[in-house]
């Protein structure tokens, strides 16, 4: 993977020009995806000096979208982390939690749901531990519009966060533990884009993001909702959702919100990463907070009262910025469930 990236680079600089971390931090603090994924692996002395910047990649994959050679730049950077190690206090804490609880964050409660059915809802570590109310509201909405929704009694972290900190062996162990849990489910649904992508790639399961499931369930029924008061919102587009699950998901989000009377959706003046992905939220929280502030400032300039994000991880990181209400998009719809028409 790393060799393919080195050999395929045409030195055009497209990846450098779109990197949100490089744009915010500058070349001296973060030399960019080309330096990390293409140039540094050729020289071991370079890697020793770049261990810090390796922790600053949010794995947003904007570089891959811009690359004319379609090189797997993000994967190459993550493999370098695994190869040379970029241990942080946050990463070690995640590993301890996974080994003790099977999750990157110790669970505080369990969502109320059937434990058997046909459509498995995968809550995700961050969702159930950090935004449990949003997860429960999402689950209640799924139970209202779908059939056979359940959460297995025992599930484990999907493994994506472990890959991001270079702990591939632990990620593989979690993959194997989840395999038997996923077997037998006719559908797998998750509110976390990172989980959806990981379950697809690692477990070979065609996991649906909750927006895909709701779109297929709600739009054909022409169900409409009503906001209790006129409201203006903006949508944050999570990196893993748009670039890995698919850009259609944000179109689905817009259509779902268009079915809410009294709601106005405004566009932000730039699209970007929330700053928390790739292990940055735990390794470099101050950087994650600065990147989050760029997003909330953009939403405020657009006139939004609420910034909606269809990703629990993005919600948690965007809330670091303060100054603007941030809410999970699906749980926002769930708050309107009593106003269905």
C-alpha positions in Angstrom: 0.0 0.0 0.0 2.8 2.4 1.0 4.9 1.4 -2.0 2.0 1.9 -4.4 1.5 5.4 -3.0 5.2 6.3 -3.4 5.4 5.0 -7.0 2.1 6.4 -8.2 2.5 10.0 -7.0 3.0 12.5 -9.9 3.9 15.4 -7.6 1.0 17.6 -8.7 0.4 18.9 -5.2 -3.4 18.5 -5.4 -3.5 16.6 -2.1 -1.6 19.4 -0.3 -3.9 22.1 -1.6 -7.1 20.6 -0.1 -5.7 19.3 3.2 -7.7 21.0 6.0 -5.0 20.5 8.6 -2.3 21.9 6.4 -4.5 24.9 5.6 -5.0 25.6 9.3 -1.6 24.7 10.7 0.7 25.6 7.9 3.5 23.6 6.3 6.0 24.0 9.1 3.7 22.4 11.6 2.0 19.9 9.3 3.9 19.2 6.1 0.8 17.6 4.4 -0.3 14.3 2.9 2.3 14.1 0.2 5.2 14.5 2.6 3.8 11.9 5.0 2.5 9.3 2.6 4.9 9.6 -0.3 8.2 11.2 0.6 8.8 10.3 4.3 8.5 6.5 3.9 11.6 6.5 1.7 13.8 7.9 4.5 13.7 6.5 8.0 15.2 9.7 9.4 12.3 11.6 8.0 9.8 9.4 9.9 11.4 10.0 13.2 10.9 13.8 12.8 7.4 13.3 11.5 5.9 11.2 14.4 4.1 14.3 15.6 2.5 15.3 12.3 1.5 11.6 11.8 -0.9 12.1 14.7 -2.4 15.2 13.1 -4.0 13.5 10.1 -7.8 13.4 10.6 -8.2 10.7 7.9 -10.8 13.0 6.2 -9.6 11.6 2.7 -10.0 15.0 1.0 -6.5 14.3 -0.3 -7.7 11.1 -2.0 -10.7 12.8 -3.6 -8.3 15.4 -5.1 -5.6 13.0 -6.2 -5.7 12.5 -10.0 -4.0 9.1 -9.6 -6.6 8.0 -7.0 -3.9 6.9 -4.6 -4.8 5.5 -1.1 -3.1 8.3 0.7 -5.0 8.0 4.0 -4.5 4.3 4.2 -0.7 4.8 3.6 -0.6 7.3 6.5 -2.5 5.0 8.8 -0.2 2.1 7.9 2.8 4.3 8.8 1.3 4.8 12.2 1.0 1.1 12.7 4.5 0.5 11.3 6.4 3.1 13.3 4.1 3.7 16.3 2.5 7.0 17.3 1.4 6.1 20.8 -0.5 8.8 22.8 -2.2 8.9 26.1 -5.5 8.9 24.4 -4.6 6.0 22.3 -3.4 4.0 25.3 -6.7 4.8 27.1 -8.7 3.5 24.1 -6.7 0.3 24.1 -7.3 -0.2 27.8 -11.0 0.3 27.4 -11.2 -2.1 24.4 -9.5 -4.8 26.3 -11.6 -4.3 29.4 -15.0 -3.4 27.9 -14.8 -4.3 24.2 -15.4 -0.6 23.4 -13.1 2.4 23.0 -15.1 4.3 25.6 -16.5 2.6 28.7 -20.2 2.3 28.3 -22.4 4.2 30.8 -25.7 2.6 29.9 -27.4 0.3 27.5 -29.9 1.5 24.9 -33.4 0.1 25.4 -34.2 -2.2 22.5 -35.2 -5.7 21.7 -32.3 -8.1 21.6 -33.6 -10.2 18.8 -34.9 -9.4 15.4 -34.0 -9.1 11.7 -32.5 -5.6 11.4 -29.4 -5.2 13.7 -28.8 -1.6 14.9 -25.1 -1.1 15.7 -24.8 1.8 18.2 -21.1 2.4 18.1 -18.8 3.2 21.0 -19.0 7.0 20.9 -22.7 7.1 20.3 -23.7 4.9 23.2 -21.2 6.3 25.7 -21.1 10.0 24.8 -24.5 10.7 23.1 -26.7 8.0 24.7 -29.9 10.1 24.4 -29.3 10.7 20.7 -28.8 6.9 20.2 -32.0 6.1 22.1 -34.0 8.7 20.1 -32.6 7.4 16.9 -33.5 3.8 18.0 -37.0 4.9 18.9 -37.4 6.5 15.5 -36.2 3.3 13.8 -38.6 1.2 15.8 -41.4 3.5 14.8 -40.8 3.4 11.0 -39.2 -0.1 10.6 -39.7 -3.7 11.6 -37.5 -6.1 13.4 -35.0 -3.6 14.8 -32.8 -4.9 17.6 -29.5 -4.5 19.3 -27.5 -7.7 20.1 -26.8 -8.2 23.8 -23.0 -8.2 23.2 -21.3 -6.2 20.5 -17.8 -4.8 20.2 -16.1 -1.7 18.8 -16.0 -2.0 15.0 -12.2 -1.5 15.1 -11.9 1.7 13.1 -10.5 3.8 15.9 -7.9 1.2 16.6 -6.7 1.2 13.0 -6.4 5.0 13.2 -3.9 4.8 16.1 -2.0 2.0 14.5 -3.3 -0.9 16.6 -4.1 -3.2 13.6 -3.8 -6.4 15.6 -6.4 -5.2 18.1 -8.7 -4.0 15.2 -8.5 -7.5 13.7 -9.4 -9.1 17.0 -12.5 -6.9 17.2 -13.4 -7.7 13.6 -13.4 -11.4 14.4 -15.5 -11.0 17.6 -18.1 -9.0 15.7 -18.3 -11.6 12.9 -20.5 -14.0 14.8 -22.7 -11.2 16.2 -23.4 -9.9 12.7 -24.2 -13.3 11.3 -27.9 -13.9 10.7 -28.9 -10.2 10.6 -30.9 -9.5 7.4 -29.9 -5.8 7.6 -27.2 -3.9 9.6 -27.9 -0.2 10.4 -25.7 2.2 12.2 -25.7 6.0 13.0 -21.9 6.2 12.9 -20.4 6.6 9.4 -17.0 5.2 10.7 -18.7 2.1 11.9 -20.6 1.7 8.6 -17.4 1.9 6.6 -15.4 -0.4 8.9 -18.2 -3.1 9.0 -18.2 -3.0 5.2 -14.5 -3.2 4.7 -13.5 -5.5 7.6 -16.6 -7.7 8.0 -17.9 -7.7 4.5 -21.3 -6.5 5.7 -23.4 -4.1 3.6 -24.0 -1.9 6.6 -26.5 1.0 6.0 -26.1 4.4 7.5 -29.3 5.3 9.4 -30.0 8.1 6.8 -30.1 5.4 4.1 -32.5 3.3 6.1 -34.8 6.3 7.0 -34.8 7.6 3.5 -36.0 4.3 2.1 -38.6 4.0 4.9 -39.9 7.6 5.1 -39.6 9.2 1.7 -41.8 6.7 -0.2 -44.6 7.1 2.4 -44.6 10.9 1.8 -44.6 11.4 5.6 -44.3 15.0 6.6 -43.1 16.5 9.8 -43.7 19.9 11.4 -41.2 22.0 13.3 -42.8 23.5 16.5 -41.4 26.9 15.4 -39.7 28.4 12.3 -36.1 27.3 12.5 -32.9 27.6 10.4 -30.4 24.8 10.3 -27.2 23.9 8.5 -25.9 20.4 7.8 -22.3 19.3 8.5 -21.2 16.7 6.0 -19.1 14.0 7.9 -16.0 13.0 6.0 -16.5 9.2 6.3 -20.1 9.6 5.4 -19.6 11.6 2.2 -16.4 10.1 0.9 -16.7 6.5 2.0 -20.4 5.7 2.5 -21.3 7.9 -0.4 -22.3 11.5 -1.3 -25.9 10.4 -1.8 -26.3 10.3 2.0 -26.2 14.1 2.3 -28.8 14.3 -0.5 -30.9 12.0 1.6 -30.4 14.2 4.6 -31.6 17.2 2.7 -34.7 15.4 1.4 -35.6 14.2 4.9 -35.2 17.7 6.2 -37.2 19.1 3.3 -40.2 17.1 4.6 -40.2 19.2 7.8 -42.6 22.1 7.5 -41.2 25.3 9.1 -37.6 24.3 8.6 -35.1 26.2 6.4 -31.8 24.6 5.5 -28.9 26.9 4.7 -25.6 26.2 3.0 -22.3 27.0 4.7 -19.7 28.9 2.8 -17.2 26.0 3.0 -17.3 22.3 3.5 -14.7 20.8 5.7 -13.6 18.3 8.3 -14.9 18.6 11.9 -11.3 17.9 13.0 -11.9 15.0 15.4 -11.3 12.0 13.1 -8.2 9.9 12.7 -7.5 9.9 16.4 -6.9 13.6 16.4 -9.6 14.3 19.0 -7.6 12.2 21.6 -4.1 12.9 20.4 -4.4 16.6 19.6 -7.6 17.9 21.2 -6.6 21.6 20.8 -6.3 21.1 17.0 -9.6 19.2 16.9 -11.3 22.1 18.7 -9.8 24.8 16.4 -11.0 22.8 13.3 -14.4 22.4 14.9 -14.6 26.1 15.4 -14.2 26.8 11.7 -17.2 24.7 11.0 -19.4 26.3 13.7 -18.3 29.7 12.6 -19.3 28.9 9.0 -22.7 27.7 10.2 -23.2 30.9 12.2 -22.3 33.1 9.3 -24.9 31.3 7.2 -27.5 32.2 9.8 -28.0 28.7 11.3 -29.5 28.3 14.8 -28.5 24.6 14.9 -25.8 22.7 13.2 -27.0 19.2 12.4 -24.4 16.4 12.0 -25.3 12.8 11.0 -22.4 11.4 13.0 -22.0 11.0 16.8 -18.2 11.5 16.6 -18.7 14.8 14.7 -21.4 15.9 17.1 -19.0 15.4 20.1 -16.1 17.2 18.4 -18.2 20.1 17.1 -19.5 20.7 20.6 -15.9 21.5 21.6 -16.2 24.7 19.7 -19.1 26.1 21.7 -21.2 29.1 20.6 -23.7 27.2 18.5 -26.1 24.3 19.3 -25.0 21.1 17.6 -27.3 18.1 17.3 -27.3 14.7 15.8 -29.4 14.9 12.6 -31.4 11.7 13.2 -32.2 12.5 16.8 -33.3 16.0 15.6 -35.9 14.2 13.4 -36.9 12.1 16.3 -37.7 15.2 18.3 -40.3 16.0 15.7 -41.9 12.5 15.7 -44.9 13.8 17.7 -45.5 16.3 15.0 -45.8 13.8 12.1 -48.6 14.4 9.6 
